[in-house]
C-alpha cells in the first residue's frame, strides 16, 4: 500500500480559523443554540440549521413558546410573522442578531 505525499502550503494551516457563519449569515454558536431550543420544544432531538419549523411538526402554540423563550433568553422580541417566515434556526438566529444590533 503506497501513500501519496501530502502537500502543505506554507502558513495556510498555521493560521487561526476565521469565524464561521451559516449560509444565512447567522453566527454558528447562536444557530446551534436555536437549533437545540427547537429540538427541545419539538421533541425532535437534533435539529439542523436549515430544518423547517413546520416540517419538524411545529405549530402555532409551539411557535409562540419558542418566541417567548427567545425574548427571555436573548432580549429580542420577534414578531410571530417574522418567526414563521424565517422557518429555520439559521434564519431565526439572523433575526436575533439583527434585533441585537438595533438595541
C-alpha positions as CSV (number, residue, x, y, z in Angstrom):
1,X,0.0,0.0,0.0
2,X,1.6,3.2,-1.2
3,X,0.8,6.5,0.5
4,X,0.9,9.7,-1.6
5,X,2.9,12.6,-0.3
6,X,0.9,15.3,1.4
7,X,1.2,18.8,0.1
8,X,1.2,21.6,2.6
9,X,1.0,25.2,1.7
10,X,3.2,27.4,3.9
11,X,1.2,29.3,6.5
12,X,-2.2,28.1,5.5
13,X,-2.7,25.5,8.2
14,X,-0.9,27.6,10.9
15,X,-3.5,30.4,10.7
16,X,-6.4,30.6,13.1
17,X,-9.7,29.7,11.5
18,X,-11.9,32.5,10.6
19,X,-15.2,32.9,12.5
20,X,-17.8,30.7,10.8
21,X,-21.3,31.8,9.7
22,X,-24.1,29.8,8.3
23,X,-25.2,30.5,4.7
24,X,-27.9,32.9,6.0
25,X,-25.3,34.9,7.9
26,X,-26.2,33.9,11.5
27,X,-23.3,33.1,13.8
28,X,-22.7,29.4,14.2
29,X,-22.9,29.3,18.1
30,X,-26.2,31.1,18.1
31,X,-27.6,28.9,15.3
32,X,-26.6,25.8,17.4
33,X,-28.4,27.3,20.4
34,X,-31.6,28.0,18.4
35,X,-31.4,24.5,16.8
36,X,-31.2,23.0,20.3
37,X,-34.1,25.2,21.5
38,X,-36.2,23.9,18.6
39,X,-35.3,20.3,19.4
40,X,-36.4,20.9,23.0
41,X,-39.8,22.2,22.1
42,X,-40.4,20.0,19.0
43,X,-39.2,16.8,20.7
44,X,-37.1,16.2,17.6
45,X,-33.7,15.5,19.1
46,X,-31.2,17.1,16.7
47,X,-32.4,19.9,14.6
48,X,-30.2,21.2,11.8
49,X,-29.7,24.9,10.9
50,X,-31.8,24.5,7.7
51,X,-34.6,22.4,9.1
52,X,-38.1,23.8,8.5
53,X,-40.2,24.5,11.6
54,X,-43.4,23.2,10.2
55,X,-41.7,20.2,8.6
56,X,-40.5,19.2,12.0
57,X,-44.0,19.2,13.4
58,X,-44.1,22.8,14.6
59,X,-47.5,24.5,15.2
60,X,-48.7,27.9,16.4
61,X,-48.6,27.0,20.1
62,X,-45.0,25.7,19.9
63,X,-44.0,28.8,17.8
64,X,-45.4,31.1,20.5
65,X,-43.5,29.2,23.2
66,X,-40.2,29.5,21.2
67,X,-40.8,33.2,20.5
68,X,-41.3,33.8,24.3
69,X,-38.2,31.9,25.1
70,X,-36.2,33.9,22.6
71,X,-37.4,37.1,24.2
72,X,-36.4,35.8,27.7
73,X,-33.0,34.3,26.7
74,X,-31.8,36.8,24.1
75,X,-33.8,40.0,24.9
76,X,-35.1,40.2,21.4
77,X,-38.8,40.3,20.6
78,X,-39.6,38.5,17.3
79,X,-43.0,39.0,15.7
80,X,-45.0,35.9,15.0
81,X,-45.0,36.8,11.3
82,X,-41.2,37.1,11.2
83,X,-40.7,33.9,13.1
84,X,-42.9,31.9,10.7
85,X,-41.4,33.5,7.6
86,X,-37.9,32.7,8.9
87,X,-38.8,29.0,9.0
88,X,-35.3,27.7,10.0
89,X,-33.0,28.0,13.1
90,X,-30.4,29.8,10.9
91,X,-32.8,32.5,9.8
92,X,-34.2,32.9,13.3
93,X,-30.6,33.4,14.6
94,X,-30.1,36.0,11.9
95,X,-33.3,37.8,13.1
96,X,-31.9,37.7,16.7
97,X,-28.6,39.2,15.6
98,X,-30.5,42.0,13.7
99,X,-32.6,42.6,16.8
100,X,-29.5,42.8,19.0
101,X,-27.8,45.3,16.6
102,X,-30.9,47.7,16.9
103,X,-30.7,47.9,20.7
